[in-house]
């Protein structure tokens, strides 16, 4: 199964979070994604101005494990695996502080914090979907209680490792997890208070007061711990807080990120094709030389002319054959292959390829989903819409994935960021003046947005099933304005 979320990452980049959910049947753990990007001709994006090298420069991919899924209430309650694993790692470190126990202790802190981050996000999104006031109150009470209990259980483990026998450096690992979860706690609680205020500050006053009290307690704890605080009028615009949280996030999630080594794909096939091209051109030149030699003999002017012409044509034929084979290679093979591994154990690979294609090479179903308007069809007769096909194929070995993790992992995430700077370079100004009538019926000048539309059609293939998604990106020279999923 393939899950996908498309979001605006920043003003000039899109983020595709693709989840490849694996099954026990290894043969079925092959995934394919084909993405057709329909680009307006006015942006001057074509094979001559936008090469494969530029495209892959604009595409940034990170591969990571899907965070183990635990409901927020099950992280520290009952037979909770995250807390039990954490407690065992702390006790092992205190009993025998060797390299192995330190590594396990650090690993469990990272996983516990990452699970907390994922669970709090999911619970928060579910809470926003609740509409009944009574349920909102009960859910926020439970949310507040669960968060406080998780932080309390985590912080209650500190005395186990805060002893002389344990190296002082290892206590920092505990503090990193504590600060990271505290940051998440504060941001979520503040967003929840703001959300309740937007619904009805009077109706939810008790909940808001309780959450505010929790906030003050957490802020006091952070002051004593020496963690940076968010300030309304910060002299440095809270840059220290934001910087540290970014570093902590990368540190915590480092156990989930996979080693990815990218190299050019099908190199030996390419060399075979190019060798065939050289051989065919040599056959042509040799045939011409032998034919004229047999007819006119050696050291004659016709033979000399034939050798010169055959040499000239030989190079042209060689280049034409190389172009032909390269085109065939591009359509049947991929540009790059990335080996995915956990430490030194390879668990799969990912291949990708990019090509400009024409309308007649796009599947009919994709063109129907694209659904060009009559005006656009008329424009295409003059200046055709350019189409980029970005292909991706992923294979994961489920058995090796399971053997490399202590938690049950559903699969992997590929986080793909497509930077749009190359697409905005030749756009007009983001706003242009137009004349309109005001309320008094007088003409006046007003600013109007100059927008461009990029259409994406994605085909997700897994286990003999194909799903299609269509997105429309609204762009101006100032950046991405909106992304819409069209049905």
C-alpha positions in Angstrom: 0.0 0.0 0.0 1.2 3.5 -0.8 0.1 6.5 1.3 0.9 10.1 0.2 0.6 13.6 1.7 1.4 16.6 -0.4 2.1 19.9 1.4 3.8 23.3 0.9 7.1 23.0 2.8 8.1 26.6 2.3 7.5 29.4 -0.2 9.4 27.7 -3.0 9.2 24.0 -2.3 6.6 21.2 -2.2 6.9 18.2 0.1 5.7 14.8 -0.8 5.6 12.4 2.1 5.2 9.0 0.6 4.6 5.9 2.8 5.5 2.5 1.5 3.6 0.0 3.7 5.1 -3.4 3.4 3.5 -6.9 3.8 4.8 -10.3 4.8 4.8 -11.4 1.1 8.2 -10.1 -0.1 7.2 -10.5 -3.8 4.5 -7.9 -3.3 6.8 -5.3 -1.7 7.5 -3.6 -5.0 6.0 -0.1 -5.4 5.8 2.2 -8.4 4.9 5.9 -8.6 4.6 7.7 -11.9 4.2 11.5 -11.7 3.2 13.6 -14.8 4.0 17.3 -14.3 2.2 19.5 -16.8 4.1 22.8 -17.1 2.8 25.9 -19.0 4.8 26.7 -22.0 5.2 30.3 -20.9 7.6 29.1 -18.1 10.1 28.0 -20.8 10.8 24.7 -19.1 11.9 22.2 -21.8 14.7 19.7 -22.5 16.9 22.5 -23.8 16.5 24.8 -20.7 15.9 22.2 -18.0 18.2 19.2 -17.9 18.1 16.0 -15.9 21.0 17.4 -13.8 18.9 20.5 -13.0 15.9 18.5 -12.1 17.7 16.2 -9.7 19.3 19.3 -8.2 15.8 20.5 -7.5 14.7 17.2 -6.0 15.8 16.3 -2.5 14.9 12.9 -1.0 15.2 11.6 2.5 14.4 8.0 3.4 13.4 7.0 6.9 11.5 4.3 8.7 7.9 4.9 9.5 7.7 5.7 13.2 6.2 2.9 15.3 2.5 3.7 15.9 1.2 3.8 19.5 -1.9 5.7 20.7 -0.9 8.5 23.1 -2.6 6.7 26.0 -0.6 3.5 25.4 2.9 4.9 25.5 3.2 4.6 29.3 0.1 2.8 30.4 -0.4 -1.0 31.0 2.0 -3.2 29.0 3.4 -0.2 27.1 6.3 -1.3 25.0 8.0 2.1 24.7 8.1 2.7 28.5 9.1 -0.9 29.3 11.9 -0.8 26.8 13.1 2.6 28.2 13.0 1.4 31.8 15.0 -1.7 30.9 17.6 0.3 29.0 18.0 2.7 32.0 18.4 -0.2 34.5 20.9 -2.0 32.2 23.0 1.2 31.9 23.0 1.8 35.7 24.0 -1.9 36.3 26.7 -2.1 33.7 27.7 1.2 31.9 29.5 -0.3 28.9 29.4 0.7 25.3 26.6 -1.6 24.4 24.3 -0.5 27.2 25.0 3.2 26.5 24.1 2.6 22.8 20.8 0.8 23.8 20.0 3.6 26.3 20.5 6.3 23.7 18.5 4.3 21.1 15.5 3.9 23.4 15.5 7.6 24.4 15.4 8.5 20.7 12.7 6.0 19.9 10.5 7.0 22.9 10.8 10.7 21.9 10.0 10.0 18.3 7.0 7.9 19.2 5.8 10.7 21.5 6.1 13.2 18.6 4.2 11.0 16.2 1.5 10.1 18.8 0.9 13.6 20.0 0.5 14.8 16.4 -2.1 12.1 15.5 -4.0 12.7 18.7 -4.0 16.4 18.1 -5.4 16.0 14.6 -8.1 13.7 15.8 -9.1 16.2 18.5 -9.5 18.9 15.9 -12.1 16.7 14.1 -14.4 16.6 17.2 -17.4 18.9 17.0 -19.5 18.2 20.1 -18.7 20.6 23.0 -19.0 17.9 25.7 -16.7 15.6 23.7 -14.2 18.4 23.1 -14.0 19.0 26.9 -13.5 15.3 27.7 -11.0 14.8 24.9 -8.9 17.9 26.0 -9.0 16.7 29.6 -7.7 13.3 28.5 -5.1 14.8 26.2 -3.8 17.1 29.0 -3.7 14.2 31.5 -1.9 11.8 29.0 0.8 14.4 28.1 1.5 15.1 31.8 1.7 11.4 32.6 4.1 10.7 29.8 6.5 13.5 30.8 6.2 12.5 34.5 7.1 8.9 33.7 10.0 9.9 31.5 11.4 12.4 34.0 11.0 9.9 36.9 13.7 7.7 35.3 16.4 10.3 35.7 17.6 9.2 39.2 18.4 5.8 37.8 21.2 7.1 35.6 22.1 10.3 37.6 24.7 8.3 39.6 28.5 8.5 39.9 29.0 5.1 38.1 27.3 6.4 34.9 29.4 8.7 32.7 28.1 12.3 32.8 27.9 12.5 29.0 25.1 9.9 29.0 22.9 12.1 31.2 22.9 14.6 28.3 21.1 12.1 26.1 18.3 12.0 28.7 18.2 15.8 28.8 18.1 16.0 24.9 14.9 13.8 24.9 13.4 15.8 27.8 14.0 19.2 26.1 12.6 17.9 22.8 9.4 16.5 24.3 9.0 19.6 26.5 9.1 21.8 23.3 6.5 19.7 21.7 4.3 19.7 24.8 4.4 23.5 25.1 3.6 24.1 21.4 0.7 21.7 21.3 -0.8 23.0 24.6 -0.6 26.6 23.3 -2.2 25.7 20.0 -4.9 23.9 21.9 -5.6 26.9 24.1 -5.8 29.1 21.0 -8.1 26.6 19.4 -10.5 26.6 22.3 -10.5 30.4 22.5 -11.4 30.5 18.8 -14.4 28.2 19.5 -15.7 29.9 22.6 -13.5 31.4 25.3 -16.4 31.6 27.7 -17.7 28.1 27.2 -14.3 26.5 27.5 -13.0 28.8 30.2 -12.3 26.0 32.7 -10.3 24.0 30.2 -8.4 27.0 29.1 -7.5 27.9 32.8 -6.4 24.3 33.4 -4.2 24.2 30.3 -2.7 27.6 31.1 -1.8 26.4 34.6 -0.1 23.4 33.1 1.8 25.7 30.8 3.1 27.8 33.7 4.2 24.6 35.5 6.1 23.5 32.4 7.7 26.9 32.0 8.9 26.9 35.6 10.4 23.4 35.0 12.2 24.7 31.9 13.7 27.6 33.8 15.1 25.3 36.4 16.4 22.9 33.8 18.1 25.8 31.8 16.1 25.2 28.6 15.6 28.2 26.3 12.1 29.8 26.6 9.9 31.2 23.9 9.3 35.0 24.4 6.7 37.3 22.9 9.2 40.1 22.4 12.5 38.1 22.1 15.6 40.2 21.3 16.9 37.5 19.0 13.4 36.5 17.7 13.6 33.2 19.6 16.3 32.0 17.2 18.1 30.0 20.0 14.9 28.1 20.8 14.2 27.4 17.1 17.8 26.4 16.3 18.0 24.0 19.3 14.7 22.4 18.5 15.8 21.8 14.9 19.0 20.2 16.1 17.2 18.1 18.6 14.7 17.0 16.0 17.4 15.7 13.7 19.1 14.0 16.7 16.0 12.3 17.9 14.9 11.1 14.4 18.4 10.0 13.4 17.5 6.4 14.4 14.7 6.4 11.9 16.7 7.8 8.9 18.2 5.2 6.7 21.5 5.1 4.8 20.9 5.9 1.2 23.7 5.6 -1.4 22.7 6.9 -4.8 24.5 5.9 -8.0 23.8 6.0 -11.8 21.5 3.1 -12.8 22.0 0.6 -15.6 25.6 1.7 -16.3 26.7 -1.6 -17.9 23.6 -1.6 -20.2 24.4 1.9 -21.3 27.9 0.9 -22.2 26.7 -2.1 -24.1 24.4 0.1 -26.2 27.1 2.6 -26.8 29.5 -0.1 -27.9 26.9 -1.4 -30.4 26.6 2.2 -31.7 30.4 2.3 -32.3 30.3 -1.2 -33.9 27.5 -0.3 -36.3 29.2 2.9 -37.4 32.5 1.0 -37.9 30.7 -1.7 -40.0 29.3 1.1 -42.3 32.8 2.7 -42.7 34.5 -0.6 -43.3 31.9 -1.7 -45.9 32.3 1.5 -47.9 36.1 1.2 -47.8 36.1 -2.4 -49.0 33.5 -1.8 -51.7 35.5 1.1 -53.3 38.8 -0.8 -52.8 37.5 -3.8 -54.7 36.1 -1.7 -57.5 38.8 1.0 -58.0 41.8 -0.6 -56.3 44.3 0.8 -53.9 45.8 4.3 -53.9 43.1 5.8 -56.2 41.2 9.1 -55.9 37.7 7.5 -55.7 38.9 5.3 -52.8 40.4 8.4 -51.1 37.2 10.3 -51.4 35.2 7.3 -50.2 37.4 6.9 -47.1 37.0 10.6 -46.2 33.2 10.5 -46.7 32.8 7.2 -44.8 34.8 8.6 -41.9 32.6 11.7 -41.8 29.4 9.6 -41.9 30.8 7.1 -39.4 31.0 9.7 -36.6 27.5 11.0 -37.4 26.1 7.5 -37.5 27.8 6.7 -34.2 26.3 9.8 -32.5 22.8 9.1 -34.0 22.9 5.5 -32.7 24.1 6.7 -29.3 21.1 9.2 -29.2 18.7 6.4 -30.3 20.0 3.9 -27.7 20.1 6.6 -25.0 16.4 7.4 -25.8 15.5 3.7 -25.5 17.6 3.4 -22.3 15.8 6.3 -20.8 12.4 4.9 -21.4 13.1 1.4 -20.2 15.6 2.0 -17.4 16.1 4.6 -14.7 18.6 7.4 -14.1 19.6 6.7 -10.6 19.5 3.8 -8.1 19.6 4.3 -4.4 20.5 1.4 -2.1 18.6 1.6 1.2 20.2 0.1 4.3 20.1 0.1 8.1 23.7 0.3 9.2 25.4 -2.2 6.9 22.3 -4.3 6.1 20.7 -3.6 2.8 16.9 -3.7 3.1 15.9 -2.5 -0.4 16.4 0.0 -3.2 14.8 2.9 -4.9 15.1 3.9 -8.5 14.1 7.1 -10.2 14.0 8.5 -13.7 13.0 11.8 -15.3 12.1 12.5 -19.0 10.2 15.1 -21.0 7.5 13.4 -23.0 4.8 14.4 -25.5 1.0 14.1 -25.3 0.9 10.9 -27.3 3.1 9.1 -24.8 0.8 9.9 -21.9 -1.8 7.2 -21.0 -5.3 8.2 -22.1 -6.6 7.8 -18.5 -4.0 10.3 -17.3 -5.0 12.9 -19.9 -8.6 12.5 -18.9 -7.7 13.1 -15.3 -5.6 16.1 -16.4 -8.8 17.4 -18.0 -7.6 20.4 -20.0 -10.0 23.3 -20.5 -11.1 24.2 -24.0 -9.1 27.4 -23.7 -5.9 25.5 -22.8 -6.5 23.0 -25.6 -6.8 26.0 -28.0 -3.5 27.4 -26.6 -1.8 24.1 -27.0 -2.2 24.3 -30.8 0.1 27.3 -30.7 2.4 26.6 -27.8 2.1 23.2 -26.3 2.1 22.4 -22.6 5.4 20.7 -21.5 5.1 17.3 -19.7 7.7 16.0 -17.3 7.4 12.3 -16.3 9.1 11.5 -13.0 9.2 7.7 -12.4 10.0 6.0 -9.1 10.3 2.3 -8.2 10.9 1.0 -4.7 11.6 -2.5 -3.4 11.7 -3.4 0.3 12.8 -6.7 1.9 10.3 -7.2 4.7 12.2 -9.9 6.5 15.4 -7.8 6.6 13.4 -4.8 7.8 11.9 -6.8 10.7 15.3 -8.3 11.6 16.9 -4.9 11.8 14.4 -3.3 14.3 13.3 -3.9 17.9 9.9 -2.3 17.1 7.3 -3.3 14.6 7.9 -1.1 11.6 5.1 -0.7 9.0 7.4 0.3 6.2 9.4 3.3 5.1 8.8 6.9 4.3 10.4 8.8 1.4 10.2 12.5 2.0 10.6 14.2 -1.4 11.0 17.9 -1.7 10.6 19.6 -5.1 12.1 23.0 -5.2 10.2 25.3 -7.6 12.8 28.1 -8.1 13.6 27.0 -11.6 9.9 27.2 -12.5 9.5 30.8 -11.3 12.6 32.4 -12.9 10.8 33.5 -16.1 7.4 34.5 -14.5 6.0 38.0 -14.7 5.7 40.2 -11.7 3.5 38.6 -9.0 1.0 41.4 -9.2 -0.1 43.5 -12.2 -2.4 46.5 -12.3 -5.9 46.3 -13.9 -8.8 48.8 -14.2 -12.0 48.1 -12.3 -15.1 50.1 -11.3 -15.4 51.1 -7.7 -18.7 51.4 -5.7 -19.3 54.8 -7.1 -19.0 53.5 -10.6 -15.7 55.3 -11.2 -12.7 53.5 -12.8 -9.7 52.9 -10.7 -6.5 50.8 -10.7 -6.2 47.8 -8.5 -3.5 45.1 -8.1 -4.3 41.6 -9.4 -2.3 38.4 -8.8 -0.5 37.0 -11.8 -0.7 33.3 -11.3 0.5 30.2 -13.1 -0.9 26.6 -12.7 1.2 23.5 -12.5 -0.9 20.3 -12.7 0.4 17.0 -11.2 -1.1 13.6 -11.9 0.3 10.7 -9.8 -0.2 7.0 -10.4 0.4 4.9 -7.4 1.0 1.2 -8.2 1.2 -1.7 -5.7 0.0 -5.3 -5.7 -1.7 -5.0 -9.2 -3.6 -2.0 -8.1 -3.4 1.5 -9.5 -4.7 4.7 -7.7 -4.6 8.1 -9.3 -4.3 11.5 -7.6 -4.3 15.0 -9.2 -3.0 18.2 -7.6 -2.9 21.7 -8.9 -0.2 24.1 -7.7 -0.9 27.8 -7.8 2.4 29.7 -8.4 3.5 33.3 -8.7 7.0 34.7 -9.0 6.8 35.3 -5.2 6.4 31.5 -4.6 3.8 28.9 -4.1 0.4 30.3 -3.2 -1.7 27.2 -2.8 -1.9 23.5 -3.5 -5.3 21.8 -4.2 -6.1 18.1 -4.5 -8.7 17.8 -7.3 -11.0 14.9 -7.5 
